[in-house]
Amino acid sequence: MSGSNNPYNGSFGNQMSATASFGATPEPAAAAGSYIKDTTTATFGRDVIEDSRNQPVLVDFWAPWCGPCKQLTPVLEKVVNEAKGRVRLVKMNIDDHPSIAGQLGIQSIPAVIAFVNGRPADGFMGAVPESQVRQFIDRIAGPAGADEAAEIEAVLAEAAELLAAGNINEAAQLYAAVMQAAPENAKALAGMAECMIAANQHQRARETLTDLPEEVAKDAGIQAVLKKLDQIEEARKLGDPVALEGELAANPDNHEARLKLAKILNVEGRRDEAAEHLLQIMRKDRAFDDDGARRQLLQFFEVWGFKDPATVAARRKLSAMLFS
């Protein structure tokens, strides 16, 4: 998308604010090394037991004379800093503070014990390579990005609820926040376009879904919004719905007028009425427009979604008609 098409640039009655951030950020603007500290016997309860109730804490038991410790500690510090708060590292010099290591049964160093929710959860001994340290952290804290992905999904679900309730501005703000964190998130792009459609900004909605990467453009949700835009554009050319209703009053078998009216009612959000007009055509003349009413109804279903109440109701009636 070009800068002029950026959906963050406009507004839906109010200026959109997309300042949300995603992912684990226990401390704002945490500096490198802020996830690492030394501990003592006196502070172990606070630094490890209590803190591990917020996120996993790795305890590095080491000693100044230990050669393998000198190899492992820089690797631990590097990987923990790159994890950006998914875990913390606490270092304990067992020469100065031997009692905790003794209580845990540690007999050789380096030894790393992971505490989760106040208890030892896992550990390893020896100067293992960086790849194994990463695997250990992923096992303890979950794969990198898992927390962010879960948070994004929760925000998307909330945005969808707001949009369904007609809160366009609030929904747009959440979709914009997700798009800042994940610019190619298909659900956010489709949701933002839906907000624009609801705000009668059809051209902006189409521009938002233009020039996307091929895999993103193929997303079913994005394709449904594009079909919805096509239906809106087509409905604009179909004439006055009042006039069409007048034609049907004079001739209920004017299937062409009924098909046009169904398309207009659909874009107006009157889905049940639109479906009923198409079903009525099918009851009277399945051959009309080469079964065009059924094909149009199926296109509506694609845009409405499988679980939409109008889809469920109309599909039930269609099945009864086809298989009774």
C-alpha positions as CSV (number, residue, x, y, z in Angstrom):
1,M,0.0,0.0,0.0
2,S,1.3,3.5,-0.8
3,G,1.5,6.2,1.8
4,S,-1.6,7.9,0.5
5,N,-3.5,4.7,0.9
6,N,-2.3,4.1,4.4
7,P,-5.5,3.4,6.5
8,Y,-3.8,5.1,9.6
9,N,-4.0,8.4,7.8
10,G,-7.7,8.9,7.9
11,S,-10.4,8.9,10.5
12,F,-13.9,7.6,11.2
13,G,-15.3,10.7,12.8
14,N,-12.4,10.9,15.3
15,Q,-8.7,10.8,14.8
16,M,-7.5,7.2,15.1
17,S,-4.9,6.5,17.7
18,A,-2.9,3.3,17.0
19,T,-0.4,3.3,19.9
20,A,-1.0,-0.2,21.2
21,S,2.1,-2.4,21.5
22,F,2.2,-6.2,21.5
23,G,4.4,-8.8,23.1
24,A,5.9,-9.3,26.5
25,T,7.2,-5.9,27.9
26,P,7.5,-6.3,31.6
27,E,9.5,-3.1,31.9
28,P,9.0,-0.1,29.6
29,A,12.0,0.5,27.3
30,A,14.0,-2.1,29.1
31,A,17.7,-1.6,28.5
32,A,20.0,-4.5,27.6
33,G,21.0,-6.2,30.8
34,S,17.9,-5.2,32.8
35,Y,16.7,-8.8,32.6
36,I,19.8,-9.9,34.4
37,K,20.9,-9.5,38.0
38,D,23.0,-11.0,40.7
39,T,21.4,-12.4,43.9
40,T,22.3,-13.4,47.4
41,T,21.0,-15.9,49.9
42,A,19.1,-13.0,51.5
43,T,17.5,-11.7,48.3
44,F,16.9,-15.1,46.6
45,G,13.3,-15.2,47.7
46,R,12.5,-11.9,46.2
47,D,14.7,-12.2,43.1
48,V,13.7,-15.7,42.2
49,I,10.7,-17.1,44.0
50,E,8.6,-14.0,43.9
51,D,9.7,-12.8,40.4
52,S,9.1,-16.3,38.9
53,R,5.4,-15.8,39.5
54,N,5.4,-13.1,36.8
55,Q,7.7,-14.8,34.3
56,P,10.2,-17.7,34.4
57,V,13.5,-17.0,36.1
58,L,16.7,-18.9,35.2
59,V,19.2,-19.2,38.1
60,D,22.8,-19.5,37.0
61,F,24.8,-21.2,39.8
62,W,28.5,-20.4,39.1
63,A,31.9,-19.7,40.8
64,P,34.8,-17.5,39.8
65,W,37.2,-20.5,39.5
66,C,34.9,-22.4,37.1
67,G,36.1,-22.4,33.5
68,P,32.9,-23.8,31.9
69,C,30.9,-21.1,33.9
70,K,32.9,-18.4,32.1
71,Q,31.9,-20.0,28.8
72,L,28.2,-20.4,29.6
73,T,27.4,-17.1,31.3
74,P,27.9,-14.9,28.3
75,V,25.8,-17.2,26.2
76,L,23.0,-17.1,28.8
77,E,23.2,-13.3,29.0
78,K,23.0,-12.9,25.3
79,V,20.0,-15.2,24.8
80,V,18.1,-13.9,27.8
81,N,18.5,-10.3,26.6
82,E,17.3,-11.3,23.1
83,A,14.3,-12.9,24.7
84,K,13.2,-9.4,25.9
85,G,11.5,-10.3,29.1
86,R,10.1,-13.8,28.3
87,V,12.5,-15.0,31.0
88,R,14.9,-13.4,33.5
89,L,18.4,-14.5,34.5
90,V,19.6,-14.4,38.1
91,K,23.2,-15.3,38.8
92,M,24.4,-16.8,42.2
93,N,28.0,-17.1,43.1
94,I,28.0,-20.4,45.1
95,D,31.4,-19.6,46.8
96,D,29.8,-16.6,48.5
97,H,26.3,-18.1,48.8
98,P,26.5,-21.9,49.0
99,S,23.3,-22.7,50.9
100,I,20.7,-22.4,48.1
101,A,22.8,-24.6,45.8
102,G,23.1,-27.2,48.6
103,Q,19.4,-27.2,49.3
104,L,18.8,-27.9,45.6
105,G,21.3,-30.7,45.5
106,I,23.6,-29.0,43.0
107,Q,26.9,-30.9,43.0
108,S,28.6,-29.5,39.9
109,I,28.6,-26.2,38.0
110,P,27.7,-24.5,35.9
111,A,24.1,-25.4,36.7
112,V,21.0,-23.6,35.5
113,I,17.7,-24.1,37.2
114,A,14.4,-22.6,35.8
115,F,11.9,-21.4,38.4
116,V,8.2,-21.0,37.4
117,N,5.5,-19.9,39.7
118,G,7.8,-20.1,42.7
119,R,9.1,-23.6,42.1
120,P,12.0,-25.3,40.2
121,A,10.6,-26.5,36.9
122,D,13.6,-27.6,34.8
123,G,17.3,-27.3,34.5
124,F,20.6,-28.3,32.9
125,M,24.3,-28.6,33.8
126,G,27.4,-27.8,31.8
127,A,28.4,-25.2,29.2
128,V,25.8,-26.2,26.6
129,P,25.8,-24.4,23.2
130,E,23.7,-21.4,22.4
131,S,21.2,-23.4,20.4
132,Q,20.4,-25.6,23.4
133,V,20.0,-22.6,25.6
134,R,17.4,-21.2,23.2
135,Q,15.6,-24.5,23.1
136,F,15.6,-24.6,26.9
137,I,14.0,-21.1,27.1
138,D,11.5,-22.0,24.5
139,R,10.5,-25.0,26.5
140,I,10.2,-23.0,29.6
141,A,8.6,-19.8,28.3
142,G,7.0,-21.0,25.1
143,P,8.2,-20.3,21.5
144,A,9.3,-16.7,20.7
145,G,6.3,-14.7,19.5
146,A,3.7,-16.9,21.1
147,D,2.6,-14.2,23.6
148,E,2.4,-11.6,21.0
149,A,0.4,-13.8,18.6
150,A,-2.1,-14.6,21.4
151,E,-2.4,-10.9,22.3
152,I,-3.0,-9.9,18.7
153,E,-5.7,-12.6,18.3
154,A,-7.4,-11.2,21.4
155,V,-7.3,-7.7,20.1
156,L,-8.7,-8.9,16.7
157,A,-11.6,-10.7,18.5
158,E,-12.4,-7.5,20.4
159,A,-12.3,-5.4,17.3
160,A,-14.6,-7.8,15.5
161,E,-17.1,-7.5,18.4
162,L,-17.0,-3.8,18.3
163,L,-17.5,-3.7,14.6
164,A,-20.5,-6.0,14.8
165,A,-21.9,-3.7,17.5
166,G,-21.5,-0.7,15.2
167,N,-18.6,0.9,17.1
168,I,-16.7,1.7,14.0
169,N,-14.2,4.1,15.5
170,E,-13.1,1.9,18.3
171,A,-12.9,-1.1,16.0
172,A,-10.8,0.8,13.5
173,Q,-8.4,1.9,16.3
174,L,-7.8,-1.7,17.3
175,Y,-7.3,-2.9,13.7
176,A,-4.9,-0.1,13.1
177,A,-2.9,-1.0,16.2
178,V,-2.6,-4.6,15.0
179,M,-1.5,-3.4,11.5
180,Q,1.3,-1.3,13.1
181,A,2.6,-4.4,14.8
182,A,1.8,-6.8,11.9
183,P,1.3,-4.9,8.7
184,E,0.4,-8.0,6.7
185,N,-2.1,-9.5,9.2
186,A,-5.0,-10.5,6.9
187,K,-7.7,-10.3,9.6
188,A,-6.6,-6.8,10.5
189,L,-6.6,-5.7,6.9
190,A,-10.0,-7.2,6.2
191,G,-11.4,-5.7,9.4
192,M,-10.1,-2.3,8.6
193,A,-11.6,-2.5,5.2
194,E,-14.9,-3.5,6.8
195,C,-14.7,-0.4,9.0
196,M,-14.2,1.7,5.9
197,I,-17.2,0.1,4.2
198,A,-19.3,0.8,7.3
199,A,-18.2,4.4,7.1
200,N,-19.2,4.5,3.4
201,Q,-15.5,4.9,2.4
202,H,-15.6,2.2,-0.3
203,Q,-12.7,3.4,-2.4
204,R,-10.4,3.6,0.6
205,A,-11.5,0.1,1.6
206,R,-10.5,-1.2,-1.9
207,E,-7.2,0.6,-1.8
208,T,-6.4,-0.9,1.6
209,L,-6.7,-4.4,0.0
210,T,-4.7,-3.4,-3.1
211,D,-1.1,-4.4,-3.8
212,L,-0.9,-6.9,-1.0
213,P,1.6,-9.8,-1.1
214,E,0.2,-12.8,-3.0
215,E,-0.3,-15.0,0.0
216,V,-2.1,-12.3,2.0
217,A,-4.3,-11.4,-0.9
218,K,-5.5,-15.0,-1.2
219,D,-6.8,-14.9,2.4
220,A,-10.5,-15.9,2.5
221,G,-11.4,-13.0,4.7
222,I,-9.8,-10.5,2.3
223,Q,-11.4,-12.2,-0.7
224,A,-14.8,-11.9,1.0
225,V,-14.4,-8.2,1.6
226,L,-13.4,-7.7,-2.1
227,K,-16.5,-9.6,-3.2
228,K,-18.6,-7.4,-0.9
229,L,-17.2,-4.3,-2.5
230,D,-18.0,-5.7,-5.9
231,Q,-21.6,-6.4,-4.8
232,I,-21.8,-2.8,-3.5
233,E,-20.6,-1.4,-6.8
234,E,-23.0,-3.6,-8.8
235,A,-25.9,-2.6,-6.6
236,R,-25.3,1.0,-7.2
237,K,-26.1,0.4,-10.9
238,L,-29.3,-1.6,-10.4
239,G,-31.7,1.3,-10.0
240,D,-34.1,2.5,-7.4
241,P,-35.3,-0.1,-4.9
242,V,-38.6,1.6,-4.5
243,A,-39.2,1.4,-8.2
244,L,-38.2,-2.3,-8.3
245,E,-40.6,-3.0,-5.5
246,G,-43.3,-1.2,-7.6
247,E,-42.5,-3.5,-10.5
248,L,-42.8,-6.6,-8.3
249,A,-46.1,-5.4,-6.9
250,A,-47.4,-5.1,-10.5
251,N,-45.8,-8.4,-11.6
252,P,-44.6,-10.8,-8.8
253,D,-43.0,-13.0,-11.5
254,N,-40.6,-10.3,-12.7
255,H,-37.6,-12.3,-11.6
256,E,-35.1,-9.9,-13.0
257,A,-36.5,-7.1,-10.9
258,R,-36.6,-9.4,-7.9
259,L,-32.9,-10.4,-8.4
260,K,-31.9,-6.8,-8.6
261,L,-33.8,-5.9,-5.5
262,A,-32.2,-8.8,-3.6
263,K,-28.7,-7.5,-4.5
264,I,-29.6,-4.0,-3.3
265,L,-31.1,-5.3,-0.1
266,N,-28.0,-7.3,0.5
267,V,-25.7,-4.3,0.4
268,E,-28.1,-2.4,2.7
269,G,-27.6,-5.1,5.3
270,R,-31.1,-6.6,4.9
271,R,-29.8,-10.1,4.4
272,D,-32.8,-12.1,5.4
273,E,-35.0,-10.2,3.0
274,A,-32.4,-10.5,0.2
275,A,-32.2,-14.2,0.7
276,E,-35.9,-14.6,0.7
277,H,-36.3,-12.9,-2.7
278,L,-33.7,-15.3,-4.2
279,L,-35.4,-18.3,-2.6
280,Q,-38.7,-17.1,-4.0
281,I,-37.2,-16.9,-7.5
282,M,-36.0,-20.5,-7.1
283,R,-39.4,-21.7,-6.0
284,K,-41.0,-20.2,-9.1
285,D,-38.4,-20.8,-11.8
286,R,-35.1,-22.7,-11.2
287,A,-34.2,-22.2,-14.8
288,F,-34.3,-18.4,-14.6
289,D,-30.8,-17.0,-15.6
290,D,-29.5,-20.6,-15.6
291,D,-30.3,-21.1,-11.9
292,G,-28.9,-17.6,-11.3
293,A,-30.8,-17.1,-8.0
294,R,-29.1,-20.0,-6.4
295,R,-25.7,-19.0,-7.6
296,Q,-26.3,-15.5,-6.3
297,L,-27.4,-16.8,-2.9
298,L,-24.2,-18.9,-2.7
299,Q,-22.2,-15.7,-3.4
300,F,-24.0,-14.0,-0.6
301,F,-23.0,-16.9,1.7
302,E,-19.4,-16.4,0.9
303,V,-19.5,-12.8,1.9
304,W,-21.7,-13.2,5.0
305,G,-19.7,-16.1,6.4
306,F,-20.7,-19.7,7.3
307,K,-21.8,-18.8,10.8
308,D,-23.8,-15.7,10.0
309,P,-27.4,-16.1,11.2
310,A,-28.7,-15.0,7.7
311,T,-26.5,-17.7,6.1
312,V,-27.7,-20.4,8.6
313,A,-31.4,-19.5,8.1
314,A,-31.2,-19.3,4.3
315,R,-29.0,-22.4,3.9
316,R,-31.6,-24.3,5.9
317,K,-34.4,-23.2,3.6
318,L,-32.3,-23.9,0.5
319,S,-31.5,-27.4,1.7
320,A,-35.2,-28.1,2.3
321,M,-36.0,-26.9,-1.1
322,L,-33.3,-28.9,-2.9
323,F,-33.7,-32.1,-1.0
324,S,-37.3,-32.4,0.0
